[in-house]
């Protein structure tokens, strides 16, 4: 039985309230940007536990790709936590075949207790868990919508609404950025929140980076792009 924040069972709802995204570690990255609890902080998040030998898991991937694309401008982040025995090469082959648009990791550690996959966990932007269960459960959709509302409310409250976000336009079009150590980063700048920039690579994957760690000229460009 899936556990959700809307469950009529008070004990189940209490169990959900006790789980926070900060209790998760995601292991090594197999595809996409590196994932840490810190990199997800402040964003609505879906963690999808799946495996390359799980038919229902693979069937669900197009839906998760669609969610990642549809709600990227609202800050939604999805992590595919691979949870079966498989080589990195086998996982990467499936990621490429299914054109998975979000980071995939292996070796996630967490406080959840479940025995089967696919298994989803949905988190609000403050890290609190709103849902845990099968992604086809009707409560999953409700939880995702609720999580997105926490992100929209946070941006409005903090006065950090991103120019062009509603239209899906990046704040700065794709270019090569340079960090303070001279390392190049090729991506578009999607938005900025609390000093962190969300960047999107050409392949659609996203990552966050501290704006203060970019070169001074890049910081000046970003400051100019934020002006009305």
Backbone bond lengths (Angstrom), bond angles and torsions (degrees), N, CA, C in turn:
res aa  C-N    CA-C-N  psi(-1)  N-CA   C-N-CA  omega(-1)  CA-C   N-CA-C  phi
1 X - - - 1.471 - - 1.521 109.66 -
2 X 1.330 118.66 126.86 1.459 120.14 -179.59 1.514 111.18 -67.71
3 X 1.312 115.89 149.34 1.453 121.63 178.14 1.517 108.50 -107.78
4 X 1.329 117.12 128.15 1.456 120.02 -179.43 1.511 110.68 -138.97
5 X 1.324 115.28 164.19 1.454 120.63 179.98 1.514 111.40 -69.52
6 X 1.349 117.02 -13.63 1.461 120.44 -179.73 1.531 111.60 -100.19
7 X 1.335 116.38 7.93 1.460 120.27 -178.59 1.517 111.00 -62.92
8 X 1.342 115.56 143.94 1.453 120.50 177.55 1.521 110.80 -75.82
9 X 1.320 117.77 -16.89 1.453 122.30 -179.70 1.524 108.94 -82.22
10 X 1.324 117.62 113.50 1.462 121.18 -175.97 1.523 112.15 -64.21
11 X 1.340 116.66 -34.67 1.455 119.11 179.98 1.527 110.89 -66.55
12 X 1.341 116.36 -40.02 1.461 119.80 178.30 1.528 110.36 -65.92
13 X 1.331 116.88 -43.39 1.463 120.65 179.08 1.516 110.47 -61.78
14 X 1.342 117.00 -38.68 1.456 120.68 179.11 1.525 110.63 -65.61
15 X 1.347 116.04 -37.54 1.463 120.10 178.72 1.520 110.95 -63.61
16 X 1.338 116.40 -39.44 1.456 120.73 176.80 1.524 110.56 -61.70
17 X 1.332 116.32 -44.68 1.462 121.03 -176.13 1.527 112.11 -63.17
18 X 1.324 116.98 -23.65 1.460 120.25 -176.80 1.525 112.26 -83.19
19 X 1.326 118.44 -14.42 1.465 122.04 -178.24 1.521 109.85 -93.12
20 X 1.325 116.05 133.39 1.454 121.13 -179.96 1.528 109.24 -132.60
21 X 1.310 116.14 147.62 1.461 120.96 -178.47 1.531 111.93 -59.75
22 X 1.320 117.41 -25.53 1.459 120.89 179.70 1.526 112.13 -64.11
23 X 1.341 117.37 -15.45 1.461 122.24 179.41 1.526 112.21 -84.90
24 X 1.327 117.08 -1.24 1.463 121.50 -176.87 1.522 111.70 -99.02
25 X 1.331 114.97 143.14 1.467 121.31 163.71 1.517 105.25 -127.32
26 X 1.310 117.29 144.74 1.464 119.94 -167.62 1.517 114.84 -107.80
27 X 1.310 118.07 3.35 1.456 119.68 177.17 1.517 112.25 72.40
28 X 1.325 115.17 -158.87 1.461 118.79 -176.30 1.526 111.34 -80.96
29 X 1.310 115.23 148.31 1.459 121.47 179.13 1.529 109.82 -84.06
30 X 1.319 116.32 128.37 1.463 121.62 178.89 1.522 111.79 -102.02
31 X 1.325 116.39 -26.61 1.470 120.66 179.46 1.522 108.69 -157.44
32 X 1.332 116.88 141.20 1.460 120.17 -179.85 1.512 111.99 85.83
33 X 1.323 115.62 -166.64 1.460 121.48 -176.88 1.519 111.19 -74.45
34 X 1.333 115.80 156.58 1.466 120.83 175.94 1.525 109.36 -62.13
35 X 1.314 116.61 141.66 1.458 121.31 -176.82 1.525 110.60 -119.49
36 X 1.321 116.13 127.38 1.458 122.68 173.00 1.519 107.63 -136.49
37 X 1.323 116.98 161.28 1.460 119.94 176.42 1.521 110.07 -59.98
38 X 1.322 116.71 -33.37 1.464 120.82 -179.76 1.524 111.16 -67.50
39 X 1.337 116.63 -38.85 1.469 119.83 -179.08 1.522 112.09 -69.45
40 X 1.334 117.10 -19.65 1.461 121.55 179.82 1.527 111.98 -95.72
41 X 1.305 116.71 -7.75 1.456 121.48 -174.89 1.527 111.48 -58.42
42 X 1.327 116.28 132.67 1.453 121.53 177.95 1.514 114.64 87.27
43 X 1.334 117.72 2.13 1.465 121.65 -178.85 1.530 111.07 -118.53
44 X 1.332 117.64 148.78 1.469 119.16 168.60 1.522 107.21 -68.87
45 X 1.321 117.33 139.23 1.463 120.80 -171.37 1.530 111.24 -136.24
46 X 1.332 115.18 141.21 1.461 121.52 168.52 1.524 107.31 -117.21
47 X 1.321 116.74 125.36 1.461 121.21 172.19 1.523 106.89 -106.11
48 X 1.319 115.99 119.13 1.459 121.02 -177.76 1.523 109.99 -110.80
49 X 1.321 116.47 113.44 1.457 122.13 177.18 1.527 108.23 -85.95
50 X 1.322 116.87 123.78 1.453 121.07 -172.27 1.522 110.44 -149.50
51 X 1.333 116.45 176.82 1.449 120.80 177.33 1.511 111.32 -152.91
52 X 1.332 116.20 152.55 1.463 120.71 -176.22 1.527 111.96 -70.75
53 X 1.328 117.28 -17.93 1.462 120.71 179.79 1.524 112.34 -104.74
54 X 1.309 116.52 17.71 1.467 122.89 -178.97 1.524 108.49 -109.89
55 X 1.334 116.91 106.72 1.462 121.20 -177.64 1.515 113.65 -56.67
56 X 1.337 119.24 -49.67 1.468 120.39 179.36 1.530 112.27 -61.40
57 X 1.343 116.21 -32.15 1.471 119.70 177.92 1.527 110.49 -63.86
58 X 1.325 115.64 -46.95 1.462 120.40 -178.93 1.521 111.03 -66.19
59 X 1.324 116.35 -36.04 1.465 120.30 179.31 1.519 111.67 -66.26
60 X 1.322 116.69 -26.55 1.464 120.61 -178.18 1.526 113.25 -83.40
61 X 1.329 117.84 -15.13 1.458 120.58 -174.24 1.533 114.33 -60.05
62 X 1.335 120.24 -40.74 1.469 118.68 177.17 1.525 112.61 -58.51
63 X 1.328 116.67 -35.24 1.465 120.42 178.01 1.520 110.78 -65.59
64 X 1.332 116.78 -41.46 1.465 119.65 179.22 1.529 110.98 -69.96
65 X 1.333 117.00 -36.65 1.465 119.65 174.43 1.528 110.58 -59.51
66 X 1.334 115.71 -41.71 1.459 120.94 179.64 1.518 111.24 -64.05
67 X 1.329 117.16 -42.99 1.460 120.78 177.96 1.525 110.97 -62.54
68 X 1.326 116.13 -42.79 1.466 120.48 -178.79 1.523 111.28 -60.82
69 X 1.333 116.20 -41.69 1.463 120.60 -179.38 1.521 111.61 -73.62
70 X 1.338 116.05 -43.56 1.466 120.73 -174.88 1.527 112.68 -65.79
71 X 1.334 116.17 -37.82 1.461 119.22 -172.32 1.524 113.99 -112.29
72 X 1.325 116.85 15.60 1.465 119.67 177.95 1.527 111.20 -58.81
73 X 1.339 116.62 -41.80 1.458 120.35 -177.97 1.529 112.38 -66.59
74 X 1.334 116.77 -18.24 1.465 120.90 177.67 1.519 111.89 -94.66
75 X 1.337 115.49 3.72 1.460 119.61 174.82 1.512 116.04 91.81
76 X 1.348 118.42 4.04 1.458 119.82 -178.63 1.526 110.83 -64.70
77 X 1.333 115.32 134.61 1.448 121.02 176.45 1.526 108.94 -123.68
78 X 1.325 115.30 136.77 1.457 121.82 179.68 1.523 108.56 -120.28
79 X 1.310 115.93 136.33 1.463 121.68 176.98 1.524 108.02 -121.89
80 X 1.319 117.18 125.60 1.456 121.23 175.72 1.518 109.27 -93.60
81 X 1.324 117.03 102.40 1.466 122.01 -178.14 1.528 109.19 -90.26
82 X 1.328 116.52 98.49 1.457 119.66 -178.09 1.523 109.76 -66.11
83 X 1.339 116.28 132.80 1.464 120.46 -169.33 1.521 113.75 -133.39
84 X 1.335 117.33 29.71 1.460 121.79 176.13 1.526 109.62 -129.44
85 X 1.327 115.76 167.15 1.460 119.96 175.31 1.522 108.63 -76.97
86 X 1.326 115.78 119.02 1.461 121.58 179.10 1.515 108.17 -166.05
87 X 1.300 116.70 153.43 1.459 119.89 176.80 1.522 109.75 -77.04
88 X 1.320 115.56 159.51 1.462 119.83 177.49 1.525 110.23 -58.93
89 X 1.322 116.36 -37.58 1.459 120.62 -178.75 1.528 111.16 -64.34
90 X 1.338 116.30 -39.82 1.465 120.44 179.21 1.526 110.93 -64.71
91 X 1.329 115.69 -40.75 1.461 119.64 179.57 1.523 110.44 -67.24
92 X 1.315 116.63 -45.35 1.462 120.78 -178.19 1.524 111.35 -64.15
93 X 1.342 116.86 -32.56 1.468 120.03 177.89 1.523 110.41 -64.81
94 X 1.339 116.66 -41.81 1.460 120.39 179.01 1.532 110.49 -68.53
95 X 1.323 116.24 -40.56 1.468 120.31 177.89 1.523 110.58 -57.40
96 X 1.323 115.97 -42.69 1.463 120.38 179.80 1.522 111.62 -69.79
97 X 1.329 116.60 -43.10 1.467 121.10 -178.44 1.525 111.69 -62.93
98 X 1.340 115.71 -43.43 1.469 120.47 -177.99 1.531 112.57 -87.18
99 X 1.345 115.95 -2.90 1.465 121.84 179.29 1.538 110.79 53.91
100 X 1.318 114.89 48.10 1.467 120.84 -179.13 1.520 109.31 -64.38
101 X 1.327 116.03 127.75 1.462 122.26 -171.20 1.527 114.06 -99.34
102 X 1.314 117.49 12.94 1.458 119.53 -178.99 1.526 108.97 -135.31
103 X 1.326 118.16 162.26 1.461 120.93 -177.48 1.525 112.87 -61.66
104 X 1.328 115.54 144.10 1.462 122.36 176.94 1.524 108.21 -122.71
105 X 1.323 116.40 132.68 1.457 120.91 -178.05 1.532 110.28 -127.95
106 X 1.312 115.75 170.28 1.466 121.76 177.10 1.521 108.78 -137.71
107 X 1.334 116.03 139.91 1.462 120.05 177.58 1.506 114.21 90.91
108 X 1.330 117.45 29.59 1.470 120.60 -179.68 1.535 110.59 -64.29
109 X 1.324 115.69 140.77 1.462 122.97 175.52 1.528 107.45 -117.56
110 X 1.348 116.00 135.31 1.461 119.37 -173.62 1.524 110.13 -162.89
111 X 1.335 117.65 167.91 1.470 120.73 -179.20 1.526 114.61 -89.48
112 X 1.332 118.22 0.42 1.460 120.89 -176.81 1.528 111.21 -73.72
113 X 1.326 115.00 151.99 1.460 120.92 178.60 1.535 108.72 -127.46
114 X 1.324 115.46 109.55 1.459 120.23 177.83 1.518 108.24 -150.39
115 X 1.320 116.55 160.24 1.461 120.35 -174.32 1.518 114.29 -114.59
116 X 1.308 118.36 -14.86 1.455 120.58 -176.58 1.513 113.45 -129.71
117 X 1.315 115.97 158.35 1.460 122.89 174.85 1.526 108.09 -126.37
118 X 1.350 118.04 154.92 1.465 127.71 5.20 1.526 112.05 -70.97
119 X 1.321 114.17 149.66 1.461 120.40 -179.47 1.523 107.30 -144.14
120 X 1.313 116.41 128.69 1.462 121.17 -175.35 1.521 111.91 -115.73
121 X 1.316 115.52 148.26 1.463 121.88 171.66 1.523 107.12 -131.75
122 X 1.330 116.45 129.86 1.461 122.07 -177.96 1.528 109.11 -114.14
123 X 1.336 115.80 133.08 1.456 121.07 -176.45 1.527 111.47 -124.23
124 X 1.332 115.53 141.96 1.463 121.81 173.27 1.522 108.88 -74.71
125 X 1.319 117.20 171.06 1.463 120.86 -176.86 1.525 113.17 -66.67
126 X 1.345 117.64 -17.10 1.459 119.72 176.20 1.525 112.17 -89.45
127 X 1.341 117.44 5.06 1.453 121.78 177.16 1.511 115.11 91.87
128 X 1.332 118.15 -8.38 1.460 120.82 -179.51 1.526 110.36 -72.95
129 X 1.327 117.35 142.07 1.459 121.11 -178.41 1.520 110.51 -84.73
130 X 1.328 115.92 129.83 1.457 122.15 -179.61 1.521 112.66 -100.87
131 X 1.334 116.24 -23.83 1.469 119.44 -175.24 1.510 109.99 -156.13
132 X 1.325 115.89 146.11 1.454 122.46 170.87 1.521 107.51 -144.72
133 X 1.325 117.10 123.17 1.454 119.71 -179.74 1.513 112.22 162.80
134 X 1.323 116.30 -160.68 1.465 121.74 -178.29 1.530 110.16 -76.43
135 X 1.340 118.28 137.50 1.467 120.49 -177.27 1.521 115.23 -65.93
136 X 1.336 118.03 -13.93 1.464 119.49 177.48 1.526 112.04 -89.27
137 X 1.319 118.02 -4.91 1.458 120.91 178.79 1.529 109.71 -68.22
138 X 1.317 117.00 141.43 1.465 120.75 -177.30 1.522 111.89 -61.99
139 X 1.331 117.20 -26.69 1.462 119.91 179.60 1.531 111.90 -69.52
140 X 1.348 116.33 -22.67 1.461 119.92 177.64 1.524 110.63 -60.35
141 X 1.324 116.58 -48.80 1.468 120.91 -179.85 1.527 111.12 -61.23
142 X 1.326 116.68 -41.17 1.466 120.07 179.36 1.526 110.68 -63.49
143 X 1.328 115.30 -40.01 1.461 119.29 -178.95 1.531 111.56 -66.90
144 X 1.336 116.61 -40.53 1.468 120.02 178.98 1.527 110.21 -61.79
145 X 1.332 116.80 -44.88 1.467 120.19 179.20 1.524 110.98 -62.91
146 X 1.341 116.44 -39.62 1.466 119.98 178.73 1.528 110.69 -66.28
147 X 1.328 116.93 -39.65 1.461 120.95 178.98 1.526 111.19 -63.66
148 X 1.338 116.71 -41.36 1.467 120.88 179.16 1.524 111.24 -63.62
149 X 1.336 116.88 -35.46 1.459 120.42 178.29 1.522 111.56 -65.42
150 X 1.327 117.63 -32.98 1.469 119.57 178.49 1.521 110.15 -67.37
151 X 1.328 116.21 -34.33 1.466 119.05 178.39 1.513 110.58 -69.74
152 X 1.337 117.44 -44.89 1.463 121.27 -179.27 1.515 110.45 -62.67
153 X 1.329 117.15 -40.94 1.455 120.80 179.95 1.501 111.97 -65.78
154 X 1.343 116.57 -38.24 1.454 120.77 -179.36 1.519 111.44 -65.86
155 X 1.351 116.27 -42.83 1.464 119.67 -179.61 1.526 110.54 -63.61
156 X 1.341 116.11 -41.46 1.455 119.62 -178.77 1.517 111.09 -66.81
157 X 1.351 116.16 -41.44 1.450 120.42 -179.01 1.514 111.95 -65.60
158 X 1.349 115.75 -38.12 1.459 119.93 -177.64 1.518 112.87 -84.80
159 X 1.337 116.62 -5.03 1.454 120.00 -179.45 1.506 112.57 68.40
160 X 1.348 116.84 32.31 1.449 120.73 -175.01 1.521 111.75 -115.37
161 X 1.314 116.94 30.71 1.461 118.90 178.88 1.518 108.87 -61.01
162 X 1.295 117.00 132.74 1.455 122.06 -172.51 1.516 111.72 -86.60
163 X 1.337 119.00 125.19 1.455 120.85 177.18 1.527 110.19 -56.93
164 X 1.337 116.14 131.52 1.454 120.54 177.46 1.506 114.75 80.81
165 X 1.348 118.34 -1.99 1.462 120.27 -175.29 1.518 111.51 -63.97
166 X 1.333 117.31 -39.22 1.456 119.96 -177.92 1.515 111.75 -62.24
167 X 1.303 116.17 -33.42 1.454 119.94 -179.67 1.513 111.81 -88.63
168 X 1.351 117.17 -4.29 1.449 121.14 179.89 1.522 112.73 80.42
169 X 1.325 117.62 8.58 1.461 120.85 -179.24 1.519 110.19 -80.47
170 X 1.348 118.54 139.64 1.466 120.48 178.62 1.522 110.74 -70.70
171 X 1.312 115.59 156.52 1.460 120.81 176.24 1.526 109.80 -67.70
172 X 1.347 115.36 -40.02 1.468 121.90 175.14 1.526 107.19 -134.66
173 X 1.312 116.88 127.97 1.461 121.31 -178.76 1.524 111.26 -61.65
174 X 1.323 116.32 163.56 1.463 120.34 -176.34 1.528 111.78 -56.11
175 X 1.314 114.74 133.15 1.460 122.16 179.61 1.520 107.66 -158.71
176 X 1.302 117.33 176.42 1.456 121.34 176.63 1.522 109.45 -98.03
177 X 1.335 114.99 115.84 1.460 121.52 178.25 1.528 108.66 -93.33
178 X 1.317 115.62 161.65 1.465 120.30 178.80 1.516 109.27 -131.11
179 X 1.346 116.57 128.37 1.461 117.65 178.34 1.528 110.36 -85.25
180 X 1.311 116.66 -179.71 1.461 121.14 -174.89 1.520 113.05 -63.80
181 X 1.344 117.04 -19.76 1.462 121.42 179.14 1.526 112.42 -94.82
182 X 1.325 116.42 4.02 1.449 120.37 178.62 1.514 114.92 85.08
183 X 1.335 117.99 9.57 1.462 121.47 179.89 1.526 110.24 -83.37
184 X 1.340 118.45 129.40 1.472 120.93 -178.39 1.525 112.44 -78.59
185 X 1.333 115.87 146.77 1.462 123.08 176.93 1.528 107.06 -134.27
186 X 1.326 117.81 110.59 1.461 121.95 -178.21 1.523 109.78 -94.22
187 X 1.333 116.91 112.23 1.461 120.66 -178.45 1.516 110.25 -173.87
188 X 1.349 115.46 167.51 1.462 121.73 172.56 1.520 107.55 -96.21
189 X 1.320 117.04 146.06 1.462 121.50 176.26 1.522 107.65 -91.03
190 X 1.331 116.39 114.89 1.461 121.32 -176.46 1.514 112.10 -83.89
191 X 1.336 116.51 -48.30 1.458 120.03 -178.77 1.516 109.84 -161.51
192 X 1.336 114.81 170.42 1.461 121.82 177.16 1.521 108.41 -130.87
193 X 1.322 116.40 135.03 1.461 121.67 177.02 1.520 108.73 -146.88
194 X 1.319 116.24 124.15 1.457 122.53 177.49 1.526 112.34 54.66
195 X 1.328 115.89 40.93 1.457 120.58 176.72 1.517 114.86 80.57
196 X 1.339 117.09 -1.36 1.459 121.60 179.67 1.525 109.54 -105.80
197 X 1.320 116.66 133.55 1.448 120.50 176.65 1.518 110.87 -98.27
198 X 1.333 116.67 137.29 1.459 121.33 172.54 1.517 107.29 -97.43
199 X 1.326 116.53 118.62 1.458 122.62 -176.95 1.524 109.82 -110.41
200 X 1.323 116.58 147.71 1.459 121.68 179.22 1.520 109.89 -121.88
201 X 1.331 115.08 123.92 1.461 120.12 176.87 1.528 110.26 -76.90
202 X 1.323 116.07 170.37 1.464 122.05 -179.66 1.523 111.62 -62.31
203 X 1.363 116.87 -30.87 1.456 119.65 -178.52 1.527 112.77 -82.07
204 X 1.345 116.84 2.56 1.456 120.73 176.67 1.514 115.16 96.14
205 X 1.335 118.31 -13.68 1.458 120.16 179.00 1.530 109.88 -73.67
206 X 1.310 116.78 151.55 1.457 121.43 -178.15 1.526 110.91 -121.70
207 X 1.318 115.40 159.19 1.454 121.24 175.06 1.524 108.34 -153.24
208 X 1.314 116.59 157.94 1.457 120.95 177.81 1.521 109.82 -105.93
209 X 1.339 115.60 150.95 1.463 119.96 -179.15 1.524 108.72 -151.52
210 X 1.311 114.91 140.93 1.462 121.37 179.73 1.527 109.23 -68.85
211 X 1.336 116.18 117.67 1.471 120.46 -178.16 1.528 111.55 -58.79
212 X 1.326 116.55 -33.28 1.467 120.66 -178.36 1.526 112.52 -65.19
213 X 1.337 116.69 -16.25 1.463 120.43 -179.30 1.529 112.51 -91.37
214 X 1.329 116.63 -1.84 1.455 120.46 175.87 1.526 110.12 -81.82
215 X 1.315 116.34 166.77 1.463 120.34 178.72 1.530 109.42 -64.94
216 X 1.312 116.50 159.17 1.460 120.93 -178.24 1.524 111.76 -62.05
217 X 1.334 117.44 -36.70 1.468 120.36 -179.98 1.530 110.44 -67.48
218 X 1.348 116.81 -37.46 1.457 119.98 177.51 1.526 110.49 -66.60
219 X 1.317 116.86 -39.48 1.463 120.84 178.58 1.529 110.94 -63.77
220 X 1.315 116.82 -37.21 1.468 120.94 177.65 1.532 110.35 -66.35
221 X 1.334 116.43 -39.64 1.462 120.88 178.56 1.527 110.26 -63.04
222 X 1.313 116.79 -42.80 1.459 121.16 179.99 1.529 110.71 -65.37
223 X 1.316 116.10 -41.51 1.470 120.25 178.80 1.526 110.52 -61.06
224 X 1.318 116.70 -40.16 1.462 120.98 179.68 1.532 110.48 -67.59
225 X 1.345 116.18 -37.59 1.471 120.39 -178.88 1.519 112.17 -67.75
226 X 1.319 117.48 -24.53 1.462 121.96 -178.66 1.530 112.98 -83.26
227 X 1.324 116.27 -14.38 1.454 119.35 -179.08 1.518 109.95 -72.86
228 X 1.332 117.30 139.95 1.483 120.95 179.28 1.517 111.97 -64.81
